[in-house]
Amino acid sequence: MVKLLFLSLILSLSFLITGCGDRVYSKTNGQKVSDKNLPEKRTKTLQHLITTFSSDKDGKPQEVPIWESWLRRSGELPPDFDQLQTYAIPPDLLSFQNGKPVTDPSQWPDRKQEIRKALEQFMFGNWPPPPEKIAIKYEESKAEETELYSKQNVQLWIAPSARNVEYVERTRAYSPSYRRETRGDYSNYDAAVLNVVLYIPKGKGPFPAIIQFGIRQEISLQETESLKRGYMYCRFDVNDADYFPLVYTDYDCNQIEWWGYAASRCVDLLYSRNDVDKSKIAVYGHSRSGKTIMIAALMDERINAVINSHPGTAAGSFNLWRYAGDKFGGETLENSTRRFQYWNNPRMRFFIGRENKMPFDGHFLVALLAPRPCLMGSGERDAVGEIWGDQQCYMAAKKVYRLLGNEQKLGFYASPGGHEVTPTMTNDYLDWLDMQFQRKPFSFNDKLTYTYSFDKWKSLTGEGLETNKFPERDLNNILMTENGKEIKSKEEWETKADYIRSQIKWVVGELPIYDKIAKASLENERKSGDNLLKAEISINEKLIAHLTYPADKEEKIPVVIYLHAYLDANGYNWSRGYGYTTSVGERLAQSGFLAIEFDQFGYGLRNRDCGIEFYGENKNVSALGIMIQDVRKIIDAISLLDWVDKDKIMVAGYSLGGMVGLYTAVFDTRIQAVASTCGFGSMRMDVHGNETEGIKRYSHLRPTIPRLGLFLDNEKRIPYDFHEVLALIAPRPVFILAPKLDQDWFFEDVEICYTEAAKVFDLYGIKDNISLNSPDDFNRYPPEYQEIINKWLIESAK
């Protein structure tokens, strides 16, 4: 009811269309497209967005009060997404909005201006300019002294008006009790205060300096190591910055931006000192501090270097929103703009599920820093980041630094752990900074996680192909033989099926032979809540099956193997770790199944396993081939458990997993049913330019099926397509959940595969064994979808 009342209020407003509606990147060669005459269409888009993401099925409230309040105040509507260009792969930094390439450094300032305008419209909002003047007040008591440093407390008094600052400068003294006595009450005050701590190393300056935020009293490892290396350290209190808007009333900034503005005022402080080397001022931050210092550096050109460590998502992050959706894990756009509304521009929330419509992404922020030094720190197990997307951002921004002749000034550091900073990382970060400031010789090697590229694969394997030798094919001949004869019987179809299967084997590559699994034993069996048990089966050192099942399981229990999406950092564990309270496996077990989850090859704990080094040793094997065999190994193992119903083994998968499940069922008839969510579309029809990733998703972006990349720009000559993959599973049940707004696949490309495959199921006399559910929704796997899948699996197990 609350949501309906809110929608009624939105509909009754006299809309003030600003921002998104007036200045957009459009399909019409970058020309402005006015959508002021389309309020009804855009209102429906908003209504759909609010309704879609209002569920509290998992016990989590979905309220977004700050955003909804902004909608009421501003009357803003989403852009007309039909008029926005689609960028399935992040927009090219070295292409102007009109498509013209940037080939010379002299063109970069103009492209940089385009980039900044896009960010101002959708992410930055309205920043205040630097103040005309600030008042700097040092604590009058003697500075704290140690063998390593002297410590000084400073207060900065800041206001939009220089006259106000001058007044404060005359009438206010440093007050250590200021925060306790006056915080939050600016009714009788003319300026905002920022409490700063300076750690000044022993020795003779001028010193290079590092700025960071924090309110702790003790000195950190990072600060201690910096001081040992001769850096002055400047730390400010972001809680003070939260009150800046009470003084700067004419500016609409989010919280991260006010923190960044505070960091910029610390630069003012450093510039006022003679013992600071003003050519060597760096900012460092981890997590939300990383976002903050990125914004500060964009605000203030006096900042000479940036170390942004594990920023996650939200304003100030280099994480790519396109690679932070549900299928990637971590902080999605929906999650970030709901849980951290004060960290994002409200307009960002309009793009949930339509991240491919953003005319910008995190690489834009990094590009704006060029050619200043920037180190991008990410974590292979960081649940709030997306390590693969971070590396993609780095490679995109590197092109700008290379154009400007400063390639070594952009670095990437992938730590092996999670959302943390270790002593090793601290030393490596400072080594990098020392190199950038010419304080030691440059010898930094970027720490990349993903080493595969399609070109490297071709060079390594010697693969080449004259694709013109393959005939062009449509999707309307599934019941025709190669010589054009109509297929009328199951026997005739199965002859063709053998041929299709051989074509799939050639494209996918060898399915590695493995030793027969002789025994399987549960390890670490334990309770999970009141009604479930968990355990593991170690197939080998790399492949571990994680089991969840009812504590009161019956003698024979059906099995569902769940195959996760592109969850680079967390693998199967995302939905339990940073996503929903109840994991996919737990929800399956609650439905009466033995649920099995595991890290697929190249993801989670195995994310370094499928680099180019793997292909050096396995020239005719693909990552998909390993994935297929991993599922089969798990089936071998669980079939040895006497309480498993071996006649009721099923697979369910989302995104990548939805595709892997289909392929595996083609080669393993022990799989009795398959449910695929957002898992496929026609490869031959997936030629939509920038609107989808096309077959590059399998060959260029990821090493899933490298040989498919040989058919790029000749997709109609691909020897098979997904309508045939589906048909090869017949007559076993197949369920397809394909949202109509899936940004990965055009719905019609999915629908035609289903329609054509259904002809084969009809040939077996069981057309109902393949079904398609197509909600008016986005690419995701929420509890609602899981319940739909689980109900279908229950029926299939009967």
N, C-alpha and C positions, 0 to 999 in steps of 0.2 A: 504493500500500500504506500509506504514512504517513497519507493522508487517511482510509482505511478504519479504521485502528487508532484514529485520533483520534475518528472517529464512534462506534466501539464504546465508547470510553471515555466519551464524552458520554452514550450510551444507558445505560451501567451506573451512572452517578452517581445518587445519591439527590438529586433536584433540589431545590435551595433556590430557590423562586420568589420573586423580589423585583422591585421597580421596575416593569418593563414589565408584569408579570403582575397587579399589584395595583391600580394606579391608572391608568386609561386613559380617553381620550375615546371613548365608545362610541356605537353607533347608538341606544341606548335613552334618548334625550333627556338625554344627559349623565350618566345614572346609572352607578354603578360596576358593572362586569361582572367577576365572579370567573372566572378561567379555570384555577384550580388543579386542576380535574378533567379538564383537557384536555392532559396532558403528551405523550401519544402524538402527537396532531395537531401540536402545536407542535414536537416533536422532529423530525417529518418535514419541517416547514417549514425548520428549521435544517439538516437533512441536505441538502435540496434546494438551499439557499443555498450551502452549502460546496461541493457538487459542481458547481453551475453556474459558480462563479467560481474554479475550481481549474485552469483551462487555462493551459498555458504555450506555446501554439501560436506566439506571436509572439516567442518567445525571452525573455519576461519572467517571472521567478518570481512566483507568486501567493501566496506564503506570507504569513500574517498572524500571526506568533508572539505578539505582545503580546495581540491579541484572543483567540486560541485559548487562551493561558494564563489569561486572565480567565474564559473560559467554563469551563475546568476548575476554577478556584478557586471561582467563584460558583455554578456550576450553573444559570445563567440561561438562559432560553429566549426565543425571539421572542414578542411578543404574539400573541394570536389575531386575525389580521388581519380575519377575518370580523366581529369585534365592534367594530373600530375604524371610525369614520366615515371616509369618503373625501372628500378635498378636492382635486379636480383643479385648481381655482383656489385659491390660498392662503387659509387661514381668515381670515374677516373680523375685523379688529381691533376693530371697533365692534359686535360681536355676542357676547353671553355664550355660554357653552358650551351652554346650554339653548335658544339661538336668540333670546332677548330682545335687542332692540337697545339700544345705548348711545347715548342722545340728549342727555345732559346731563353737563357736567364733573363733577358730584357723583357720578356712577356710575363714573367712570374708575378710582378706587382699587380698587374691587371687581373690575373687569375686569382691571386690572393684576395683581392677586393671582392670578387664574386663569392669566394668561399666564406669570407667574413659576413657578408650580407645574408647568406643562407643560415649561418649559425645565429646571427642576431635575430632573425625572424622566428626561428623555431626553438632555439636553445638558450641564448644569452639574455634576451630581453633588453632592458634599458639600464646600462651601467652609469654610475656617476663618474664624472671626470676626476682626475687627481685634484686634491684640495689646493687652493691657492697658498695655504700656509697650514702648518701644524705646530702645536706647542709641545715641546719636549721637556719633560720634567724628571730629573734623576732623583732617586731617593737620597736624602741628605745624609743619612747615616753612612758609616764607613763601609766600603764594598767588602764582601766576603772574600777571603784570600785562602788559596790552597797552593800546594806545590805546582799544580798543573794550570790553574786559572785564577782569575779574579771574577767575581760575580757582581753584576749591577742590576738593580731593579729600576725600570723606567716606566713612566706613563706618557702616552701620546694622547693629546687632546685634539680632536678632529671635528671639523664642521664644514658645511658647504660655504660658509661666509668667512672670509679672512678677518672681518671686523669682530665676529664672534670669537674666533680663535685668539685674537689680540686681547680681547676682554678677559677671556679665561686665563691667558698667560699672565695678565696683571693681577688677577684676583684669586687664583686658585694655586695652591701648592700641592706637591706630591702627597697623596694620602693613602697609606697602606690599607686603611679601613674603608676606602671608597666603595669597594664592591659590597661589603656587608651593610653599609649604611644607606647607600643610595641606588643600588642596582635596580633598574627597571623603572625608576621614577625620574623622568627627564623634564617634568613639568616646569621646574625652576632652573633648568640647566641649558646652557647654550651650545654645548659641544658633547660629543661622545668620547669616552675614554677607552684606551687600549693598553692593557698591562703587558709589559714586555720584560723578559729576562735576557740579559747579555752575559755570555760566558766568553771572557777574553783570555786567550792563551798567554802564557808567560813568554817573554821575549820582546823583540822590537818589531813593530809593524812597518809598513801596513800589512794587515792580514787579509787573506781571502776569507769569505764569510758564507755561512749556510743559514738559511731561514727555515724554521719548521714551526708547526703549532703544537700546543699541549698545555695542560694546566697542572701537571704533576710538579711536586716539589723536588724530588730527587733527580739527579742527573742520569741520563740514559747511557746505554752502551754506545749508541750512535754518536751522542755528543762527546763522550769521553774519547772515543777513537778519533773523532774529528779534531778535538783539541790537541791530542797528542801529535797530530799531523800539522798543527799550526793554523787551524781554521778558527775564526771567531764564530760563535754559535748564537743565533738570535731566535728566541722562542716566544711566541705570543699566545694569548688566551682567546680562543675562538668564542668563548661564552660572552666576552665583551662585544665581539662583532655582531652577535645576535641582536644587540640593541641599537646598532647603527641605523636601522630603518626609522627609529623614533626621532632621529635628528635629520636624516636624509629622507624626507617625506615625499619627494617628487620622483623617486626612482623605484622601479619594480624589479628587484633582484631576488633570486632565490638565496637560500642560506649559504650554499657553497660559494656563491659569487660574493656575498658579503665577507665571508672568510678570506676569499682571495683578495678582496679590497684591503682587508686588514694586513695581509702579508705584504701588499704593495706599500703600505704605510711604514712597514718595517724597513723597506728599502730607503724610504725618506730618512729614517733614523740613521741607517748605516751611512748614507750620503752626507750626513751632518758631522761625521767623525773623521778625523785625520788619520786614524790608525786602521782604516779599512781600505783595502785595494778594490777600488770601485769597478775595475775591469774583471773582477773575479767574485761575483756575488751569485750564489747558487740557491736554489730552493729544493728541499727534499721532503717527500711525503709518502706515507704508506696508507693504503686503503682510502678512507675519506680524506685523509690528509693529502694523499696523492692527487685526488680530484682538485682539492683546494689549490695546491701549488701550480697545477696546470693552468687553472683559471688566472691565478696571479701572474704567471709568466705571459699569458696572452694580454693581460691588462697593462703590463709594465715591461717595456723593452729594455729597461735597465737591468733586468734579471738576465744573467749571462749563461746560466746552465740549469737544467731541470733533471731531477731524478724522481720519476713517478713510479712508485712500487705498488703493484697489485691494486689498482684503483677500483676494480669491479666495474659497475656501470653507474650511470647518472651523469649529470653535467660535470665536465672536467675529466672524464675517463676516455682513454683511447680504445676501450673495448668497443667492438663493432656491434651495433644494435642488431644488424642482420644476422649475426652469428651468436646471438644471446637469446634466441627464442626458446620456446618449450623444448624443441628437439635438440637443443644444445645444452640445456641445464643452466645453472647459475642464476644470476639476477636478470630475469627477463624484463622487458620494457613494462609489462603489466605489473610485475612485482615491484619494480623500482618506483614507478609513478604512483603506486598505491601505498607502499610502505614508507617511502621516502619522498612524499609529495613536496616537501620543503627543499629538496635537493634538485628538483627538475622544473623547467619551464612548464606551465600547465598545458601548453599546446602539444607537448611531447605525447601526452596520453592519447591524443587523437589517432596516433599511428599504431596502436596496439593491433597486432595481427597483420598489419600492413607495413611492416618495417621496410619492405622493398620499395615503398613509395616515398621514403625519406630522401630528399634531395641532398643529403649530407650524411656523414657518419663520423665515428671517432677519429678516423684518419685525417679528417679536415682539421681537427685541433692540432695534431702533431705537425701537419704541414704548415700551419700558421706560425709555428715556432721556428721553422727553418730560416736561416741556417744555424741558429743557436744550438749548442749541444743539448741533446735529450737522451736519457737512458730510460727505456721502457722495461720495467720489471714485471714479470708474470710468474705464476706458479703452476706446475703440472698437475697439482692436486687441489688447486684453489677452487673451492666450491662457489665463490661469488664471482669468479672470472670465467673466461673461456680461452684456454691457452691457444687453441688453434686459431680462433678469431683474432687474438692479440697478435699472433705471428703474421696473420694476413694483413693486419693494419700496419705492422712494421714494414713489410715488404712493399706495401703501397706507398707509404710515406718515404721510404728509402729512395724511390725514383725522384722525388723532389730534391732531396739532399744531393743526389747524384747530379741532377741537372745544374744545381748551384755550385757544384765542385766541392762539396763538403760532406761526402759520403760517410767519413769516419766520425762525424759528429752525432750521428744517430746510431744508438746501440740497442740491442735486445738481450735481455737476461732472463732466461727461464730457469727458475730454481726447481729442484726436484720435489719440494714439499707443498704445503697448503698455504693458507692465508696467514703467513708469518714472516718475520724477518729474523734470520739466524746470524750469529757472529760471522760466519763465512760470507753471507750476503753483505753484511755491513762493510767488511773489508773490501770485497769486490766492488761494491758501489763507490767507495772512497778511492779505490785504485783508478776506476774509470774517471772520476772527477779530477784526480791529480793529473791524469793523462791529458784531459781536455784543457786544463789550465797550464799545460806545459811544465808541470812540477815534477814530472817523471816521463821517461820515454814511452811512446804509445805502443802498446802490445796487446790490446784488448781484442779478443775473439768473441763475436756474438754467440750466445748460448741458445741455439735453436733446438726445438724439440722435433720438428717435422722436417725431414731432409728430402722427402720425395718431390719430384716434379716430373711431369709427363716427358719433357725433353730429355731429362736425365735417364728416364726409363727407356726411351727409344734408343739413346746412345749406348746404354749398357747392354740391352738385349739384342740390338741390331734389328729390331722389329720394323718392318715396312710393309706397305700393302698397296696394291693397285685396286682401289675400291671400285673402279669402273668395271672390273670383272664380275662384280656382284650385281645381280639384277635389282632394279628398283621394285619395291613392293609396297602395296597398300595394306590395309587391315581388313579387307572385305573378302579374302579368299581362304578363310580358315578351313572350310569344308571343300577345298579343291586340292587335287593332287598336283604335283609339279608339272604334269603334262596337261593340266586343265580339266581333268575328269572330276565330276562331282563325287564327293564322299557320302555314301548313304548308310554305312554300317559301322559298328564299333570296331570291327576288325580292320576295315579300311583306314579308319582314323588312327588306330594304334600303329599301323605301318608308317603313317606320316609322323606320328608322335615320336617314333624312334629317330626319324631323320631330324626333327626339330631339336630333340634332346642332344643329338650329336653336334648340331650347330651351336647350341648353348655351351656345350663342353669346349668347343674350339675357342669361343670368345672368352669364356670364364677362365679357361686354362685347366691344367691338371688338378684333379682332386687328390691331394696327397694321401698316399697309402699310410695306414698306421697299424700298429700291432693291436691284435684283439684284446679288448679289456676283459680280464679274467675274473676280477672281483671288484666289489664296491662296498665300502663301509662308511657309515655315518661318523662324522667327526664333530666334536664340540656340540652335541645336542643340548639344547637349553630352552627354557620357557621364554615366550615373548608375549607379554600381557597375560590375560587369564585363560585364553582359549587356543593359543597357537604355540607351536614349537618351531625352532630353527636348528639347522645343522648344515654341515658342508660335506661335499665329496670332492676330494682332490683327484682330478683325472690325471694331471701332471703338474709340474711346477708352475706353469703359467695358467692352466685352465682349471678353475675351481668353481664348482656348481654350488650355489647358495640355495638351500631348500627352506621353504616355509610351508607348514601343513597344520591341519587341525590337531589339537592335542588328543581329541577323542576319535581319531581317524578310524575308519572301518578297515576290514581286512584287505580289501582291494580298493584303491583310491585312484581316480583319474588324474592325469598329469597335464599341466600346461607349462610349456617352456616359454618364458617371456623374453623377447629380444628388444633391447633398448635402442634408442635413437643415437644421434651423433653426440654422445655425452663424453667429450674428450677428457675432462678433468675427473669425473666421478664414476664413469661407467654405469653399471646397473644401479648403483647406490644413490643416484641423484634424487629420485622421488622420495627417498627416505631422509636424505641428508639436508638438502636445501629447498626441496620442493614441498610436496604435500606431507601432512602428518602421517597418513597411512600410505605405505608404499604400494606399488603395483602388485608385488608378490603377496603382501599381507591381505590385500583386498581379494586376490584370487583364492588364497587359503581360507578366508572367511566364507567364500562361496563353495567350499568343500573340495578344493583341488590341492594336490601337491604342486606348489608353485616353484619353479626353478628359474633363477636369474644368475647371470654371470657377465663378466667383462668380455665383450667381443674383441676380436683381434684388432689391435690398433686403438683401443679406447681404455679409459680408466688406468688400471695398473699396467696395461699392455700398450700404452699409447706411443711408446718408442719402438715397438716391435716391427712396424711395417714401414720403416723409412726406406730410402733407396738402398741401404745396405742389405735389406731383406731380399730385394730383387736381384742383387748381385749374386746371391746364393741360390735363388729360386726363379730362374729366368722364365719359366713357363707356368708359374703359379700366380694367382691373384689373391688379394686380401679376401675377396669373396669366397674363393676356393677354400681358404683356411676357415672362414666363418661357417661355411656349410659343413665341413668336416667336424668342427667343434660341436655343432648341434648333434651330429650323428654319434660322436663319442659320448656325449651326455646321455643320449638315448640308450646306447650300449650299457652304460653304467647303471642307470636307474632301472633298467630292465632286469638287473640282477637282484633287485630288492623284492622280497617275496610279498610285500604288502602293496606293490604297485600293480595297477591294472594295465598290463602291456597292450591291451587292445583299445585303450582310450588315452593315447598320447597325442597331444595337440600342441600347436604353437600359436602364439599371438605376438605381434610386434607393432611398433610405432615408428614411422619414418624409415630410417635405415633398417630397423628391425622388421618392419612390415615387408620390406623387399627381401631381406635375407630369409625370412620364413617361407615365402613363396618359392624361392629357388631351392631351399632345402627340401621342401615337400616334393618338388619335381624329382629329386634324386633319392628320396627315402620314403618308401610306401608305408613304413611303420607310423608315419604321421597321419593321423586319421582326420584332422580338420585344421584349417588355417584361418586366422583372423588377421587382417592387414589394415592398419590405420595410417592414412597419409603416406602409403608406401610406394606408390608407383603411378605412372601414366604412360601413354604411348611414347616410346623413345623416337620413333620415326616422325611423329607429329610435334614433338617438343622442340620446335625450331622457331621460337618466339623472340629472337633477338635478346635484348637485355631484360625481357620480362620474366624469364626463368633461367636457370643455370644450364638447361639442356643436358646433353650427355657429358658435358664437362664435369658435372657433379660426381661422376663415377671414374673419370680418367684424368682430369687436369687438376681439379680442386682436391680430390681425394684419390688414393691409390686403390679404390675398390675393385674396378675392372679396367685396368689400363688399356687393354686391347680395344675397348670400345672407342677410345679417343682417335683411333685410326680412321673412324667413319665420320669425324667431325666435318660438317658441311656436306656430307653425303649420307645423312641419316636414313634416307629411304632405302639405302642399300644394306642397312643392318640386317643380318641374316634371320633374326627372329625379333619378336616384340612381346610386350607383356600380355596381350590377349592370348598368345600361344602358351606363355608360362602358366597363366591361369588354367587354360584348357588342359594342360598336361597333368594337372592335379585331379581332374575329373575321374571318377564320379564322387570323390571325397568332398565333403562340404567346404566351401570357401565363403568367408564373410568379408566384405569390403566396406570400410567406413571412410568416406571421402568427402570432407567438408567442401562446400561450393566456393568458399573464399580462401582455399588453401593457396598460399603464395608460391608454393613449390610447383604445383601442377595445375594446369588448366582443367577444369572439371570435365569439359568435353573430351579431353585426352584420356581421362580415366573412364568415362562413361562408355566410349567406343570399345575399349578393351573388355569391359564387362559385357557389353551387348554381344560382341563377337564370340567371346568365350562361352556365353550362355548357350550358343548354338551346339556346342559340343556336349555340354551337360544335357541338353534336350535330346541329343542323339542317344545318350544313355537312358533316357526316359525319366530323368530326375532334374529337371531344369531348376527346381526350387533349391537345389543344393548349392547354388551360387546366388548370393544376394548382395544388394548395394544399398547402403544407408548414406544419404547425402544431406546432412544438416546445413543450415545457412550459417556457417561458422568458419573459424579459422583453423590453421594448422596447429593443433595442440592435442593433449591427451589428459584432460581433466577427469575427476572422479565420475562425472556423468558419462563420459565415453567409456570409461572402464566398466561401469555397470552395464552398459549396453552390450559390450563385448562379452562380459562374464555371463550374462543371461543367455546369450547365443551359445557360448561354450557349454553351459549346463544342458541346454537342449541337445547339442551335438553329442554329449556324452551319454545320453539316455539309450 
